[in-house]
Amino acid sequence: MKYFKLFSFFGLTLFSFTSLGAGKITAIWHSGPDDPSHANVIQIQIEGGFAQEINAEGCNPNYAAIRNTQERQHMISYLLTAYATKERVGVVLNPADIYYTNGGRCTISRIFSVN
């Protein structure tokens, strides 16, 4: 019973993450610090868009980004590798962090492989 609960927890967790958007990255935009609309982010699109689940309510279904900070360089490196190798990725959007208010574009708090 103990293992069943553990597997159930991980299964539900994985389902909730992948339901927020999974697919190949189809486009990347790199914005510098002087970009007037959304500075210092790496914005992406994925095939099929980002699902509008309850945890991502209010987030744009077409665009999401990772903030270009020292703490997120590992995520940016992974994103670029996934794009170059056409690996399918999943993302978890953060509706509490909007990087472009004119369209509800949310940042990515987690990116992972779904192959």
N, CA, C and O atoms as a DFTB+ gen file, in Angstrom:
460 C
 N C O
     1  1       0.824      -1.190       0.000
     2  2       0.000       0.000       0.000
     3  2       0.869       1.255       0.000
     4  3       0.544       2.241      -0.661
     5  1       1.971       1.213       0.743
     6  2       2.876       2.352       0.817
     7  2       3.412       2.703      -0.572
     8  3       3.462       3.878      -0.937
     9  1       3.816       1.687      -1.352
    10  2       4.358       1.921      -2.687
    11  2       3.282       2.405      -3.647
    12  3       3.554       3.223      -4.525
    13  1       2.068       1.907      -3.487
    14  2       0.966       2.357      -4.333
    15  2       0.738       3.855      -4.162
    16  3       0.560       4.574      -5.146
    17  1       0.745       4.326      -2.918
    18  2       0.561       5.752      -2.658
    19  2       1.691       6.573      -3.265
    20  3       1.464       7.648      -3.819
    21  1       2.916       6.053      -3.155
    22  2       4.073       6.754      -3.708
    23  2       3.971       6.839      -5.226
    24  3       4.182       7.908      -5.800
    25  1       3.650       5.726      -5.884
    26  2       3.520       5.738      -7.345
    27  2       2.346       6.597      -7.790
    28  3       2.425       7.271      -8.817
    29  1       1.264       6.580      -7.033
    30  2       0.109       7.411      -7.368
    31  2       0.470       8.888      -7.294
    32  3       0.086       9.670      -8.164
    33  1       1.211       9.270      -6.252
    34  2       1.625      10.657      -6.103
    35  2       2.484      11.095      -7.281
    36  3       2.234      12.144      -7.874
    37  1       3.500      10.296      -7.630
    38  2       4.379      10.660      -8.739
    39  2       3.634      10.656     -10.070
    40  3       3.902      11.499     -10.926
    41  1       2.721       9.739     -10.254
    42  2       1.933       9.697     -11.479
    43  2       1.063      10.924     -11.639
    44  3       1.001      11.507     -12.722
    45  1       0.390      11.323     -10.571
    46  2      -0.448      12.525     -10.629
    47  2       0.390      13.767     -10.818
    48  3      -0.008      14.682     -11.540
    49  1       1.560      13.814     -10.173
    50  2       2.445      14.955     -10.321
    51  2       2.924      15.066     -11.758
    52  3       2.896      16.153     -12.335
    53  1       3.358      13.971     -12.340
    54  2       3.823      13.989     -13.724
    55  2       2.694      14.380     -14.665
    56  3       2.911      15.156     -15.595
    57  1       1.485      13.854     -14.440
    58  2       0.356      14.204     -15.292
    59  2       0.064      15.696     -15.214
    60  3      -0.191      16.335     -16.235
    61  1       0.100      16.251     -14.016
    62  2      -0.219      17.672     -13.895
    63  2       0.834      18.530     -14.565
    64  3       0.497      19.574     -15.124
    65  1       2.107      18.129     -14.531
    66  2       3.152      18.902     -15.189
    67  2       3.008      18.826     -16.699
    68  3       3.034      19.857     -17.372
    69  1       2.855      17.622     -17.246
    70  2       2.815      17.497     -18.694
    71  2       1.539      18.089     -19.276
    72  3       1.513      18.455     -20.451
    73  1       0.496      18.188     -18.487
    74  2      -0.742      18.755     -19.010
    75  2      -0.654      20.267     -19.199
    76  3      -1.542      20.861     -19.809
    77  1       0.391      20.892     -18.691
    78  2       0.530      22.328     -18.856
    79  2       1.199      22.710     -20.159
    80  3       1.387      23.897     -20.426
    81  1       1.554      21.758     -20.958
    82  2       2.134      22.038     -22.254
    83  2       3.278      21.098     -22.531
    84  3       4.210      20.996     -21.734
    85  1       3.218      20.414     -23.648
    86  2       4.301      19.514     -24.030
    87  2       4.378      19.467     -25.545
    88  3       3.357      19.353     -26.223
    89  1       5.568      19.553     -26.064
    90  2       5.771      19.478     -27.502
    91  2       7.156      19.964     -27.871
    92  3       7.952      20.340     -27.011
    93  1       7.427      19.950     -29.149
    94  2       8.704      20.458     -29.647
    95  2       8.670      21.980     -29.663
    96  3       7.644      22.589     -29.968
    97  1       9.798      22.581     -29.331
    98  2       9.914      24.030     -29.394
    99  2       9.983      24.432     -30.857
   100  3      10.851      23.960     -31.592
   101  1       9.072      25.302     -31.285
   102  2       9.009      25.686     -32.695
   103  2       9.630      27.047     -32.981
   104  3       9.944      27.351     -34.132
   105  1       9.811      27.873     -31.952
   106  2      10.407      29.198     -32.150
   107  2      10.999      29.699     -30.839
   108  3      10.498      29.403     -29.754
   109  1      12.082      30.468     -30.968
   110  2      12.734      31.090     -29.804
   111  2      13.039      32.538     -30.145
   112  3      13.497      32.846     -31.245
   113  1      12.779      33.430     -29.184
   114  2      13.150      34.836     -29.304
   115  2      14.017      35.191     -28.103
   116  3      13.672      34.873     -26.964
   117  1      15.129      35.842     -28.358
   118  2      16.025      36.295     -27.289
   119  2      15.874      37.809     -27.181
   120  3      16.127      38.529     -28.147
   121  1      15.466      38.291     -26.020
   122  2      15.300      39.725     -25.808
   123  2      16.374      40.232     -24.853
   124  3      16.646      39.620     -23.820
   125  1      16.966      41.339     -25.211
   126  2      18.009      41.942     -24.380
   127  2      17.433      42.886     -23.340
   128  3      16.216      43.046     -23.241
   129  1      18.312      43.513     -22.565
   130  2      17.855      44.390     -21.488
   131  2      17.173      45.673     -21.972
   132  3      16.457      46.322     -21.209
   133  1      17.393      46.038     -23.239
   134  2      16.781      47.266     -23.751
   135  2      15.511      47.018     -24.560
   136  3      14.985      47.946     -25.175
   137  1      15.012      45.790     -24.570
   138  2      13.764      45.487     -25.272
   139  2      12.623      46.203     -24.546
   140  3      12.422      45.981     -23.353
   141  1      11.869      47.065     -25.254
   142  2      10.844      47.877     -24.574
   143  2       9.619      47.097     -24.109
   144  3       8.925      47.553     -23.200
   145  1       9.329      45.947     -24.695
   146  2       8.108      45.242     -24.308
   147  2       8.340      44.092     -23.331
   148  3       7.524      43.880     -22.434
   149  1       9.423      43.354     -23.482
   150  2       9.737      42.293     -22.520
   151  2      11.247      42.053     -22.512
   152  3      11.791      41.288     -23.308
   153  1      11.890      42.737     -21.582
   154  2      13.353      42.726     -21.484
   155  2      13.872      41.481     -20.771
   156  3      13.247      40.947     -19.854
   157  1      15.047      41.041     -21.234
   158  2      15.802      39.962     -20.593
   159  2      15.026      38.663     -20.414
   160  3      15.015      38.086     -19.327
   161  1      14.381      38.208     -21.473
   162  2      13.727      36.898     -21.445
   163  2      14.082      36.131     -22.709
   164  3      14.477      36.711     -23.721
   165  1      13.935      34.828     -22.627
   166  2      14.027      33.946     -23.783
   167  2      12.625      33.374     -23.945
   168  3      12.188      32.540     -23.151
   169  1      11.937      33.822     -24.964
   170  2      10.543      33.453     -25.197
   171  2      10.478      32.281     -26.167
   172  3      11.265      32.203     -27.110
   173  1       9.539      31.370     -25.934
   174  2       9.385      30.214     -26.817
   175  2       7.932      30.011     -27.215
   176  3       7.004      30.532     -26.596
   177  1       7.780      29.230     -28.279
   178  2       6.507      28.634     -28.675
   179  2       6.755      27.139     -28.745
   180  3       7.856      26.711     -29.091
   181  1       5.736      26.327     -28.418
   182  2       5.848      24.889     -28.620
   183  2       4.680      24.430     -29.482
   184  3       3.616      25.049     -29.506
   185  1       4.913      23.318     -30.195
   186  2       3.850      22.798     -31.055
   187  2       2.629      22.469     -30.204
   188  3       2.754      21.863     -29.140
   189  1       1.483      22.855     -30.659
   190  2       0.250      22.605     -29.933
   191  2      -0.083      23.638     -28.876
   192  3      -1.203      23.661     -28.366
   193  1       0.872      24.493     -28.536
   194  2       0.628      25.536     -27.547
   195  2       0.623      25.027     -26.127
   196  3       0.817      23.838     -25.873
   197  1       0.402      25.933     -25.214
   198  2       0.364      25.629     -23.795
   199  2      -1.078      25.432     -23.377
   200  3      -1.912      26.308     -23.604
   201  1      -1.380      24.311     -22.778
   202  2      -2.745      24.011     -22.354
   203  2      -3.184      24.986     -21.273
   204  3      -2.378      25.416     -20.449
   205  1      -4.444      25.326     -21.279
   206  2      -4.989      26.237     -20.276
   207  2      -5.573      25.433     -19.120
   208  3      -6.790      25.302     -18.990
   209  1      -4.697      24.902     -18.294
   210  2      -5.117      24.153     -17.113
   211  2      -5.388      25.121     -15.973
   212  3      -5.074      26.306     -16.076
   213  1      -5.953      24.636     -14.915
   214  2      -6.313      25.509     -13.790
   215  2      -5.088      26.202     -13.195
   216  3      -5.189      27.343     -12.745
   217  1      -3.937      25.534     -13.184
   218  2      -2.737      26.132     -12.613
   219  2      -2.135      27.209     -13.508
   220  3      -1.329      28.013     -13.040
   221  1      -2.506      27.242     -14.774
   222  2      -1.971      28.222     -15.710
   223  2      -3.051      29.178     -16.189
   224  3      -2.902      29.811     -17.234
   225  1      -4.114      29.286     -15.449
   226  2      -5.219      30.157     -15.830
   227  2      -4.731      31.584     -16.013
   228  3      -4.044      32.132     -15.151
   229  1      -5.087      32.172     -17.124
   230  2      -4.687      33.534     -17.423
   231  2      -3.399      33.637     -18.212
   232  3      -3.002      34.731     -18.614
   233  1      -2.734      32.498     -18.439
   234  2      -1.486      32.516     -19.206
   235  2      -1.792      32.410     -20.696
   236  3      -2.732      31.726     -21.103
   237  1      -0.996      33.087     -21.493
   238  2      -1.133      33.053     -22.941
   239  2      -0.891      31.631     -23.445
   240  3       0.079      30.999     -23.025
   241  1      -1.737      31.109     -24.327
   242  2      -1.562      29.736     -24.810
   243  2      -0.469      29.588     -25.874
   244  3      -0.129      28.465     -26.248
   245  1       0.086      30.697     -26.364
   246  2       1.048      30.618     -27.463
   247  2       2.490      30.940     -27.081
   248  3       3.416      30.413     -27.697
   249  1       2.699      31.784     -26.088
   250  2       4.045      32.234     -25.747
   251  2       4.314      32.080     -24.261
   252  3       3.426      32.284     -23.433
   253  1       5.542      31.719     -23.933
   254  2       6.018      31.669     -22.549
   255  2       7.513      31.936     -22.594
   256  3       8.134      31.820     -23.650
   257  1       8.094      32.292     -21.453
   258  2       9.510      32.663     -21.464
   259  2      10.199      32.294     -20.164
   260  3       9.570      32.107     -19.122
   261  1      11.504      32.199     -20.267
   262  2      12.364      32.046     -19.103
   263  2      13.081      33.376     -18.920
   264  3      13.638      33.924     -19.871
   265  1      13.065      33.888     -17.708
   266  2      13.793      35.128     -17.429
   267  2      15.292      34.850     -17.513
   268  3      15.761      33.822     -17.023
   269  1      16.032      35.746     -18.122
   270  2      17.475      35.583     -18.292
   271  2      18.194      36.095     -17.042
   272  3      18.667      37.230     -16.994
   273  1      18.260      35.231     -16.042
   274  2      18.953      35.560     -14.800
   275  2      20.015      34.498     -14.541
   276  3      19.991      33.424     -15.142
   277  1      20.925      34.799     -13.664
   278  2      21.991      33.845     -13.323
   279  2      21.417      32.532     -12.783
   280  3      21.945      31.458     -13.070
   281  1      20.348      32.618     -12.011
   282  2      19.745      31.431     -11.408
   283  2      19.051      30.525     -12.420
   284  3      18.760      29.372     -12.104
   285  1      18.781      31.014     -13.620
   286  2      18.031      30.233     -14.610
   287  2      18.867      29.812     -15.816
   288  3      18.313      29.330     -16.805
   289  1      20.165      29.978     -15.758
   290  2      21.011      29.635     -16.904
   291  2      20.934      28.154     -17.253
   292  3      21.034      27.798     -18.427
   293  1      20.761      27.294     -16.273
   294  2      20.627      25.858     -16.561
   295  2      19.346      25.583     -17.356
   296  3      19.333      24.706     -18.220
   297  1      18.287      26.315     -17.075
   298  2      17.037      26.140     -17.817
   299  2      17.189      26.636     -19.255
   300  3      16.682      26.018     -20.191
   301  1      17.886      27.752     -19.418
   302  2      18.109      28.303     -20.760
   303  2      18.973      27.362     -21.587
   304  3      18.698      27.146     -22.767
   305  1      20.008      26.802     -20.983
   306  2      20.865      25.842     -21.693
   307  2      20.061      24.627     -22.134
   308  3      20.206      24.151     -23.260
   309  1      19.216      24.131     -21.244
   310  2      18.380      22.983     -21.593
   311  2      17.423      23.335     -22.722
   312  3      17.249      22.548     -23.652
   313  1      16.808      24.496     -22.654
   314  2      15.881      24.945     -23.682
   315  2      16.556      24.989     -25.053
   316  3      15.992      24.510     -26.037
   317  1      17.749      25.555     -25.120
   318  2      18.467      25.660     -26.398
   319  2      18.860      24.291     -26.927
   320  3      18.789      24.046     -28.132
   321  1      19.274      23.399     -26.040
   322  2      19.617      22.036     -26.459
   323  2      18.382      21.309     -26.976
   324  3      18.439      20.636     -28.005
   325  1      17.280      21.444     -26.270
   326  2      16.038      20.788     -26.696
   327  2      15.581      21.313     -28.053
   328  3      15.093      20.547     -28.883
   329  1      15.732      22.591     -28.277
   330  2      15.354      23.171     -29.567
   331  2      16.241      22.622     -30.686
   332  3      15.744      22.243     -31.747
   333  1      17.546      22.580     -30.449
   334  2      18.491      22.111     -31.474
   335  2      18.295      20.634     -31.798
   336  3      18.468      20.225     -32.946
   337  1      17.936      19.833     -30.802
   338  2      17.781      18.396     -31.020
   339  2      16.337      17.989     -31.299
   340  3      16.048      16.808     -31.497
   341  1      15.434      18.961     -31.316
   342  2      14.004      18.728     -31.566
   343  2      13.379      17.780     -30.538
   344  3      12.451      17.031     -30.845
   345  1      13.905      17.830     -29.321
   346  2      13.376      17.031     -28.224
   347  2      12.070      17.631     -27.729
   348  3      11.934      18.851     -27.642
   349  1      11.120      16.780     -27.408
   350  2       9.857      17.253     -26.836
   351  2      10.098      17.661     -25.389
   352  3      10.783      16.969     -24.636
   353  1       9.523      18.791     -25.020
   354  2       9.655      19.292     -23.658
   355  2       8.278      19.529     -23.051
   356  3       7.285      19.713     -23.755
   357  1       8.252      19.517     -21.754
   358  2       7.072      19.929     -21.005
   359  2       7.441      21.152     -20.198
   360  3       8.608      21.350     -19.860
   361  1       6.473      21.956     -19.894
   362  2       6.732      23.152     -19.095
   363  2       5.652      23.309     -18.034
   364  3       4.525      22.836     -18.178
   365  1       6.040      23.987     -16.974
   366  2       5.093      24.423     -15.956
   367  2       5.135      25.943     -15.972
   368  3       6.185      26.549     -15.754
   369  1       3.996      26.547     -16.230
   370  2       3.911      28.002     -16.300
   371  2       3.648      28.592     -14.922
   372  3       3.044      27.952     -14.062
   373  1       4.109      29.822     -14.727
   374  2       3.938      30.524     -13.458
   375  2       3.029      31.736     -13.679
   376  3       3.512      32.797     -14.074
   377  1       1.720      31.597     -13.430
   378  2       0.806      32.721     -13.665
   379  2       1.022      33.894     -12.722
   380  3       0.454      34.965     -12.939
   381  1       1.823      33.720     -11.688
   382  2       2.116      34.822     -10.773
   383  2       3.249      35.705     -11.299
   384  3       3.522      36.766     -10.738
   385  1       3.907      35.268     -12.374
   386  2       5.015      36.049     -12.944
   387  2       4.734      36.295     -14.424
   388  3       5.054      35.466     -15.275
   389  1       4.139      37.432     -14.713
   390  2       3.798      37.829     -16.083
   391  2       4.916      38.721     -16.608
   392  3       5.225      39.750     -16.007
   393  1       5.528      38.330     -17.734
   394  2       6.622      39.144     -18.282
   395  2       6.144      40.110     -19.355
   396  3       6.866      41.041     -19.711
   397  1       4.948      39.905     -19.874
   398  2       4.387      40.814     -20.886
   399  2       2.898      40.916     -20.596
   400  3       2.127      40.026     -20.953
   401  1       2.499      41.999     -19.949
   402  2       1.123      42.119     -19.473
   403  2       0.108      42.262     -20.594
   404  3      -1.053      41.895     -20.418
   405  1       0.514      42.783     -21.731
   406  2      -0.392      42.933     -22.860
   407  2      -0.509      41.590     -23.575
   408  3       0.005      41.424     -24.682
   409  1      -1.173      40.652     -22.952
   410  2      -1.340      39.335     -23.540
   411  2      -1.157      38.212     -22.543
   412  3      -1.268      37.043     -22.912
   413  1      -0.883      38.528     -21.301
   414  2      -0.802      37.512     -20.249
   415  2       0.270      36.462     -20.468
   416  3       0.024      35.271     -20.274
   417  1       1.439      36.888     -20.865
   418  2       2.517      35.929     -21.111
   419  2       3.231      35.597     -19.812
   420  3       3.834      36.463     -19.179
   421  1       3.154      34.334     -19.425
   422  2       3.702      33.854     -18.158
   423  2       5.111      33.317     -18.326
   424  3       5.502      32.872     -19.405
   425  1       5.862      33.369     -17.238
   426  2       7.194      32.776     -17.266
   427  2       7.097      31.273     -17.013
   428  3       6.078      30.761     -16.549
   429  1       8.167      30.601     -17.327
   430  2       8.281      29.158     -17.139
   431  2       9.022      28.914     -15.825
   432  3      10.132      29.408     -15.626
   433  1       8.404      28.155     -14.945
   434  2       9.065      27.837     -13.682
   435  2       9.749      26.479     -13.725
   436  3      10.590      26.184     -12.876
   437  1       9.399      25.648     -14.703
   438  2      10.030      24.333     -14.853
   439  2       9.947      23.916     -16.316
   440  3       8.935      24.138     -16.980
   441  1      11.016      23.313     -16.805
   442  2      11.048      22.744     -18.152
   443  2      11.704      21.371     -18.044
   444  3      12.697      21.205     -17.336
   445  1      11.143      20.385     -18.749
   446  2      11.624      19.016     -18.598
   447  2      11.359      18.208     -19.858
   448  3      10.566      18.606     -20.712
   449  1      12.032      17.073     -19.964
   450  2      11.895      16.172     -21.103
   451  2      10.626      15.328     -20.950
   452  3      10.293      14.884     -19.851
   453  1       9.927      15.116     -22.060
   454  2       8.748      14.244     -22.042
   455  2       8.860      13.125     -23.061
   456  3       7.855      12.504     -23.405
   457  1      10.055      12.857     -23.549
   458  2      10.241      11.773     -24.536
   459  2       9.974      10.436     -23.961
   460  3      10.086       9.430     -24.661
